[in-house]
């Protein structure tokens, strides 16, 4: 995973944690607080990350004010539910791009599996 | 020519129906998944080419005695718009059938690949935002969720293995290693490429029940192949326990948003995987 991806994740974590909207400068300051070196990233870098996230519909931009404010488009939990739904088999044939370790089974079937295991 | 066309057509028919109907569940294939996978790939490849080949030969048999004659006739038709002597509406029908089938298969393969790549990119984006890289395991990311799940997202350049906190809590060190080695085998052996060909085949010929069988069975053989590779690093017991524990879903809470999304289970296939470890 590249560092741009990690930066996107840090920004989303901040937006998910706060219920209010943030400007790029708020985020710049908060990220500096969090980083070990305490150094601030360039504001343009933050704006680039935010517009990438906006394009991918993770972030909503409020344009009424200057500077523009940003907030998360949906709660982290909602995205997590989407992700798990995809992983646990909500995808169509064509979209089946993951290779899972095993699929989940019912509890009766799990009992049969345990018997096989015990009979080894 | 006609005889060759009929022979090829017969081969295509045998490979399209009785063979793929008989192959699933074959003991020798479960013992040696690599051999099973090779046979399936040959069946698909030879089946497809003989289907197309027999149509071409059938179409050419009315105006040509041998292959070079046939090629000549078809070439003149393309370049001079001149129908060879003896050709009929049937030869045109068979030849355009061959052309249509070829285009159909290739186009479906292309669409499947493009679609899968787009889905992969989208999923990888979600993973980037929702999971943390595991510092001690390169290429592996951790999602903080209770469901015990492990999967890999193969990519052209970079593949990601994803584990959940629930999985790590449930498995011991050896079992976890079994899961990780299994996923690494998928990545290293490029199982996604084999899988995408069979997915494309299934999508192209949805009316052929055996195409559906084939992709399921190939997916199972790929799992067995990955299991065998994991066994080079861990004992059979650990792998078998890991399969059972993850399949059962551990302490997956009822009525959560996850239980609604439980996939169609594949108990028969899981049993097959477990039995070969016994």
HADDOCK unambig.tbl for C-alpha pairs under 7 A between the chains (distance, minus, plus):
assign (segid A and resid 5 and name CA) (segid B and resid 128 and name CA) 6.04 0.50 0.50
assign (segid A and resid 8 and name CA) (segid B and resid 129 and name CA) 6.83 0.50 0.50
assign (segid A and resid 9 and name CA) (segid B and resid 128 and name CA) 6.61 0.50 0.50
assign (segid A and resid 9 and name CA) (segid B and resid 129 and name CA) 4.57 0.50 0.50
assign (segid A and resid 81 and name CA) (segid B and resid 257 and name CA) 6.83 0.50 0.50
assign (segid A and resid 83 and name CA) (segid B and resid 126 and name CA) 7.00 0.50 0.50
assign (segid A and resid 84 and name CA) (segid B and resid 258 and name CA) 6.97 0.50 0.50
assign (segid A and resid 85 and name CA) (segid B and resid 258 and name CA) 6.86 0.50 0.50
assign (segid A and resid 85 and name CA) (segid B and resid 261 and name CA) 5.51 0.50 0.50
assign (segid A and resid 88 and name CA) (segid B and resid 261 and name CA) 6.23 0.50 0.50
assign (segid A and resid 88 and name CA) (segid B and resid 262 and name CA) 5.86 0.50 0.50
assign (segid A and resid 88 and name CA) (segid B and resid 263 and name CA) 5.80 0.50 0.50
assign (segid A and resid 89 and name CA) (segid B and resid 261 and name CA) 6.87 0.50 0.50
assign (segid A and resid 89 and name CA) (segid B and resid 262 and name CA) 6.80 0.50 0.50
assign (segid A and resid 89 and name CA) (segid B and resid 263 and name CA) 4.84 0.50 0.50
assign (segid A and resid 90 and name CA) (segid B and resid 261 and name CA) 6.55 0.50 0.50
assign (segid A and resid 94 and name CA) (segid B and resid 112 and name CA) 5.95 0.50 0.50
assign (segid A and resid 94 and name CA) (segid B and resid 115 and name CA) 6.76 0.50 0.50
assign (segid A and resid 94 and name CA) (segid B and resid 116 and name CA) 6.35 0.50 0.50
assign (segid A and resid 94 and name CA) (segid B and resid 199 and name CA) 6.98 0.50 0.50
assign (segid A and resid 95 and name CA) (segid B and resid 115 and name CA) 6.75 0.50 0.50
assign (segid A and resid 95 and name CA) (segid B and resid 116 and name CA) 5.38 0.50 0.50
assign (segid A and resid 95 and name CA) (segid B and resid 119 and name CA) 6.00 0.50 0.50
assign (segid A and resid 97 and name CA) (segid B and resid 116 and name CA) 6.01 0.50 0.50
assign (segid A and resid 97 and name CA) (segid B and resid 120 and name CA) 6.30 0.50 0.50
assign (segid A and resid 97 and name CA) (segid B and resid 153 and name CA) 6.69 0.50 0.50
assign (segid A and resid 98 and name CA) (segid B and resid 151 and name CA) 6.52 0.50 0.50
assign (segid A and resid 98 and name CA) (segid B and resid 152 and name CA) 5.82 0.50 0.50
assign (segid A and resid 98 and name CA) (segid B and resid 153 and name CA) 4.97 0.50 0.50
assign (segid A and resid 99 and name CA) (segid B and resid 151 and name CA) 5.47 0.50 0.50
assign (segid A and resid 99 and name CA) (segid B and resid 152 and name CA) 5.40 0.50 0.50
assign (segid A and resid 99 and name CA) (segid B and resid 153 and name CA) 6.66 0.50 0.50
assign (segid A and resid 100 and name CA) (segid B and resid 150 and name CA) 6.00 0.50 0.50
assign (segid A and resid 100 and name CA) (segid B and resid 151 and name CA) 4.09 0.50 0.50
assign (segid A and resid 100 and name CA) (segid B and resid 152 and name CA) 6.49 0.50 0.50
assign (segid A and resid 101 and name CA) (segid B and resid 150 and name CA) 5.53 0.50 0.50
assign (segid A and resid 101 and name CA) (segid B and resid 151 and name CA) 5.59 0.50 0.50
assign (segid A and resid 101 and name CA) (segid B and resid 179 and name CA) 6.84 0.50 0.50
assign (segid A and resid 101 and name CA) (segid B and resid 183 and name CA) 6.89 0.50 0.50
assign (segid A and resid 102 and name CA) (segid B and resid 243 and name CA) 6.53 0.50 0.50
assign (segid A and resid 102 and name CA) (segid B and resid 246 and name CA) 6.72 0.50 0.50
assign (segid A and resid 102 and name CA) (segid B and resid 247 and name CA) 5.82 0.50 0.50
assign (segid A and resid 103 and name CA) (segid B and resid 247 and name CA) 5.67 0.50 0.50
assign (segid A and resid 103 and name CA) (segid B and resid 265 and name CA) 6.17 0.50 0.50
assign (segid A and resid 103 and name CA) (segid B and resid 266 and name CA) 6.80 0.50 0.50
assign (segid A and resid 104 and name CA) (segid B and resid 247 and name CA) 4.34 0.50 0.50
assign (segid A and resid 104 and name CA) (segid B and resid 248 and name CA) 5.83 0.50 0.50
assign (segid A and resid 104 and name CA) (segid B and resid 249 and name CA) 5.90 0.50 0.50
assign (segid A and resid 104 and name CA) (segid B and resid 262 and name CA) 6.87 0.50 0.50
assign (segid A and resid 104 and name CA) (segid B and resid 265 and name CA) 5.93 0.50 0.50
assign (segid A and resid 105 and name CA) (segid B and resid 247 and name CA) 5.62 0.50 0.50
assign (segid A and resid 105 and name CA) (segid B and resid 248 and name CA) 5.77 0.50 0.50
assign (segid A and resid 105 and name CA) (segid B and resid 265 and name CA) 5.04 0.50 0.50
assign (segid A and resid 105 and name CA) (segid B and resid 266 and name CA) 6.98 0.50 0.50
assign (segid A and resid 105 and name CA) (segid B and resid 267 and name CA) 6.35 0.50 0.50
assign (segid A and resid 107 and name CA) (segid B and resid 248 and name CA) 6.72 0.50 0.50
assign (segid A and resid 109 and name CA) (segid B and resid 267 and name CA) 6.51 0.50 0.50
assign (segid A and resid 110 and name CA) (segid B and resid 248 and name CA) 5.53 0.50 0.50
assign (segid A and resid 113 and name CA) (segid B and resid 244 and name CA) 6.39 0.50 0.50
assign (segid A and resid 113 and name CA) (segid B and resid 271 and name CA) 6.59 0.50 0.50
assign (segid A and resid 114 and name CA) (segid B and resid 244 and name CA) 6.90 0.50 0.50
assign (segid A and resid 120 and name CA) (segid B and resid 278 and name CA) 5.27 0.50 0.50
